[in-house]
Amino acid sequence: MVRLLGRSGTRSPLRPGSAPSARQPEETGPARWHPLAGLRSVLGGRSVAGQVFLLVVVIVLLLVVAAVVALVLQVRHDTTQEARNRSLAVAETFANAPGTVEALASPDPTAVLQPRAEAARERSKVDFIVVMNTDGIRYTHPKPDRIGKRFVGTIAPALAGQAVTEEIEGTIGPLVQAVVPVKDPDGRVVGLVSAGITTKNVGGTADRQLPLVLSAAAAALALATAGAALVSRRLLRQTHGLGPHEMTRMYEHHDAVLHAVREGVLIVDDKGTLVLANDEAHRLLGLPDDAEGRPVLALGLDPGTADLLASGRVATDEVHLVGDRLLAVNQRTTDRAGVPPGSVATLRDSTELRALSGRAETARERLNMLYDAGVGIGTSLDVSRTAEELAELAVPRFADFATVDLFDAVLGGGQPDAAASLSRTALSGIRKDAPLYPVGERIRFVDSSPQGRSLGTGRPVLEPRLGEAPGWQAQDLERSAQIVEYGIHSLITVPLRAGTLVLGVVGFWRSEKPEPFDEDELALAEELVARAAVSIDNARRYTREHSMAVTLQRSLLPRNLPEQGALEIAYRYLPAQAGVGGDWFDVLPLSGARVALVVGDVVGHGLHAAATMGRLRTAVHNFSSLDLPPDELIALLDELVGRIDQDEAEEEGSAPVTGATCVYAVYDPVSRRCTVARAGHPPPALIHPDGTVEFPDVPAGPPLGLGGLPFETAELELAEGSRLVLYTDGLVEDRERDIDVGLEMLREALGRAGKSPEDTCRVVLDSQLTARSSDDIALIVARTRALAADQIAEWPVPADPAAVGEVRAAVSRQLAAWGLEELTFTTELILSELVTNALRYGGGPMRVRVLRDRNLICEVFDSSSTSPHLRYATMTDEGGRGLFLVAQLAERWGTRYLPDGKVIWAEQPLP
């Protein structure tokens, strides 16, 4: 650098043999050249010599390639032309040969012409001679199987008396052929002759000459390359391996780089004279414009710095105070490798560097805090917890105390009301004794307070000095004085905004740092609260939808179980941790003192699952009123789910009912038989009176909605006191255990449960639930009862109208035995009408059964499948009023179909 710059700092002219470069250091002696390095530089093409070498080689290569291509094309053109001439000459010679015309007129031209054509072909060195008639049918060909077939080529000009030559794809491959006419003495065309040569034979000459041509071209290229290499090597030595741009760029960029760096650069010679100082050195040291060329000690620098620069000693990051700046000085000598003696010093302003480092650190901390806000705020869908996460994040990284105040409606998931009061939802601080409003305090901010202004304008407010803010003190004079006395002196309030909604306000309070909040911190607070507002609004929306779903689900589930005497029932329903789901259950009293138990599950959570559950539960209610067998009822439910899926599929974005399952059981206390059918649901459990537990083999059936497959039933005979357990899969299956493990755990729990259904529910849930389940759980435990023999009365009915009176008399005696004389008249009337209808419209055998349970039940059995219908009889009708009377006298009545007939029943409340 000393040699390149004069004393004034300008560029010195380049002297031959001494130019420094990126490849070769500057030397005082003659340049040393290594052959391998020179070869790499030449082949690289980056130096002047390399570029010349590449240019010469490329030109020679292009000339050689052009010569070879031209020669090959010329040879192939001449060869093709020779083939056209030869084929035309051979064809004309054979066409005009003596005897050709006579042979064409002979009865068998092929016998005469084929030997001649083959002999002429061999002598003339062509590939074929074909003689044909004027229709193009061959008489001759080198391949005899082609004789008699149509000629491939153009014959129209030859038929007109002209010769034609062409290149075509023939039967023996690509070829050049000529077609000439054969004329009789009158000049009339009586036949055609074609001679041709294939393309492979045409190019033979060129192929034989091509190796010789390529060898000559390679030799010429090698000689030219060697000559260019010798010339380039000599040029490379003279330019020291530099490229054309490198040689000028080294000097053009020297000053720009030197004066653009953010470090001061000083060059001092061995006599202590300043040779060079860049712009940054002038600025840091306050040098005069004419400093170059003057002694360092005479520049007015502080003694320590001047002595260091003049001495030339080695220094590393040595700090000197120059004016109001702390400069880190690095200095090295230059008396190595033949460079003139002296020293080079660099200066770095550590004062500005520290300031920049401090600002960068502050910016990094703020970015980290915003990143942590994105990760740590909103980890749950709970409004209060999200507000607490915001307050905990801000303390102590941003503020000493942080408060979050939300409208009461927001906590419940509703829309905020600007006129309503707020509730302190979260408070975090470096100490616990701050005189701020505690959590849970209801607050109504005055309009002049920072919080009131933020809520009113929707903009953040900065109060740098709380002690001087009368509007803030008007909120609560006593508490405001306590806060200022406590040491809290600065406040930032930011509204929690989610779109156009203002959900509340956040306050950041400072007490430890004496500096108040500034505008940069106000922007940071706004960004921090904006990120938290999104999470709080998401939690608010979730709370609202969760409340709606819970309300819907509770309205769809049974609130209390109907009265019935066949089963003693206890149940549990536990919603999932993730929210409401689609599990449901029901107890449905049926005719004949029977009871139906149903448990179902719609996979999923949320409003859609709850609404679908309600639809299925309503459908089961309706289908059960028809007194259908369990398998038929589930089949109708399966068809309904299929129609629901079809309707949902027509609406884009609607979710089908996937994974719906159901188990339906009907228990008859008279026969103690229980008929069970299930559709993809876990099997029921049965606890016998002696405490043994089993899972009856009930055919599983496909889940609801698949369609196309029948459902089967299992009929169980239950001893009195048995407990039937129906449940959903959330009880026995979760992500951590398989259903088989869950069933075995359920078996063990049921085996040690007490006798009552309530105790069974308690033991099962205590043993199965180690933590809150991720799926809904519905559980029903039903202990069976049986109607005693003295509660059942049954009589056969002969097919005789006189039997009606006998039935009335028998029923009257039974009612008297039961102490139900008050029901004798209505019961006789009901049975008279029902038995009369059975005798008139039904078929035998017939029987009557009366049950005394919670109601008095009258049943008439017959073998007919025809069901009577209630109607209004006209004045002229002789009948039709019996069922109308039954409907008026009974509390309920209906028809139940059996495999061998039907039952018409009626119920009356007991007095």
MOPE-V583365 format. One record per helix or strand of 2 or more residues. SS is the DSSP state (2 for helix, 1 for strand). FROM is the first residue (numbers start at 1). TO is the last residue. If there is no record, write none. Layout:
SS&FROM&TO + SS&FROM&TO
This chain:
2&35&44 + 2&48&96 + 2&100&105 + 2&109&124 + 1&128&132 + 1&137&138 + 2&144&146 + 2&156&159 + 1&164&170 + 1&173&183 + 1&189&198 + 2&199&202 + 2&204&239 + 2&244&260 + 1&264&269 + 1&273&277 + 2&279&285 + 2&296&298 + 2&303&311 + 1&315&322 + 1&325&333 + 1&342&349 + 2&350&376 + 2&383&394 + 1&401&407 + 2&408&411 + 1&422&429 + 1&442&443 + 2&450&457 + 1&461&463 + 2&466&468 + 2&470&473 + 2&477&486 + 1&490&498 + 1&501&510 + 2&519&556 + 1&567&574 + 1&581&589 + 2&591&593 + 1&595&605 + 2&607&624 + 2&630&649 + 1&661&668 + 1&673&679 + 1&685&687 + 1&693&694 + 1&714&717 + 1&723&727 + 2&729&731 + 2&739&751 + 2&757&768 + 1&777&784 + 2&789&791 + 1&792&797 + 2&803&818 + 2&821&841 + 1&846&852 + 1&855&862 + 2&882&889 + 1&892&898 + 1&901&909
